[in-house]
Amino acid sequence: MGEVKPIQKKSSDDWFEAVISSHAEDVGVNQISRDRFNEVFEAFMARSYDTAYAGFVELAEAGSSACQYYLGVMFLEGKGALQDFSQGHMWLNIASSRGHDKARKQLEKITQRMSAEQVAEAQKEARLWVSSRSGDKVHAQVSS
């Protein structure tokens, strides 16, 4: 499916720099703590998926499209959460709407594996999530 490719850290303790530079289109990066992101991504790389999941939820909610992407992938692969294509689609859709290219590509792949009803439900959930953050103009283009 959408196996996450390994990312090389540029320094011994800075996942933020390595990941965000590989996701140059990350919208919302200024709303998240560098230290918190490093902590969460370190858990992800160490396969501590429960810890990573909780952290990615927090950072995705704060607006990081890279974290929204990783959260979507975790749902698709059942890492840290039960496998749920609808939730994965929702988070990838939100990240994609914010210009995250990897999320867009992954969204195209997963959409082909879902029924029209599942896709419609995931899109509805994405729109609800976005509308609950009505001050965020970037989210206005969630696919429908």
N, C-alpha and C positions, 0 to 999 in steps of 0.2 A: 504494500500500500504506500504509505508515505514515510518510510523510514527516515529519521532525522540523521543527516550526515554529520560526522564528527566535526567539531570546531576546535581549532587550536588556540589555546590561550596565548596572549602576547606577553603576559607576565605571570608570575606564579600565583597571583591572587586576584586577578581581574577578569572575571568572566564577562562583566559588563562591557568592557572594551572589545573583547573578542566577538561576543554575540551581536552587540549592537552594530559593530562595524560590518558584520556579515548580513545585517538586516538594516541597511542604510536608510531604508524607507520608514523606519520605525517612528510612527506618530505616537506621541504621548510619552516619549522617553524622558522628557523633562519633568514629568509628574511622578516618577518613581525614584526611590533611593538606590543609588549605586551599590551600597553595602547590602541592602536587602536583596537586590537582584543577584548579586554574587552569591549570597547565602542560598537562595532558592535554586539557582542554576547549578551550584555545586552539589546540592542534594539530587537534582535531576541526573547529573553526570555520574553520581555515585549509585544511581538506581534506587535511591530512597524516594520512591514515587509518591508515597502518601504525603511526605513532607513537601516535595516539589509541587504536588497538586495544590495543596493548601496555599502555598506561596504564589503559584501562578494565578490562582483565582484572585487573590488579593491584588496582584500587580496588573492583571487583565482588567479588573474592575477600576483600577486607577487610570487606565487608558493606554497601556503599552501594547501596541499592535504585535510586537514580537512575543510578548507573554500571551496574548490572545491566540496567536498562532500555535505556540507550544501547548497551550491548554487544549486547543482543538485536536492536535495530534495525540495528546494523552487520552482523550476520549475515544478517538478512532482506534487506538491500539490497546485500550483497556489498561493503561498504566496509571495507577493511583486512583482510578475510578472505574466503575463498571464500563465495559465497552458500550458506547452509545453513539451511533452514527448521527443521530439528530442533534445531540449536543455538540459533537465534533463539527458538524456542518454549521451550526449556529456560530460557534466561536471563529471558525475559519471565515465565514461570511462577514462577520464584524471586522476582523483583521483585514480582509480583502477590501472591504469598503473604505478602509483607511489607507489604502495604497500598498498593502503588504503583498508583494508579488508571489512569494512562496505560498502564502495562504490562498491566493487566487488559483494557482496551479493545483494545489491539493484539493481545493473546493471543486474544481472541474472533475478531478478523478473520483472523488467520493460521491458526487451527484450522480454519476453513471451507475453507481452500485445501490442507489436508493430508489424507492418507488416515488411516483409523483406526489403521493399523499405525504410521505415522509419528508420530502423536500419542502413541500408547502408548509408543513408544521414547523420545520426548522427555520424557515424564512420568517414565519409568523413570530416565533420565539426571538429571533434576532431583532425584528422590528420592535417588539415589546421591550427588549433590553435597551435598545437605542432610544426609544421614546421615553423611557424612565430617566434618561439623561438628556432631557430636551435641550439643555443649554449647549450641548456638544454638536455643533454644526457639521463636523467632519463625518459623523455617523449617518448623515441624512441619506446616503446613497446605498444602504443595504439592499441587496438584490431582492427582487420580488418575482 
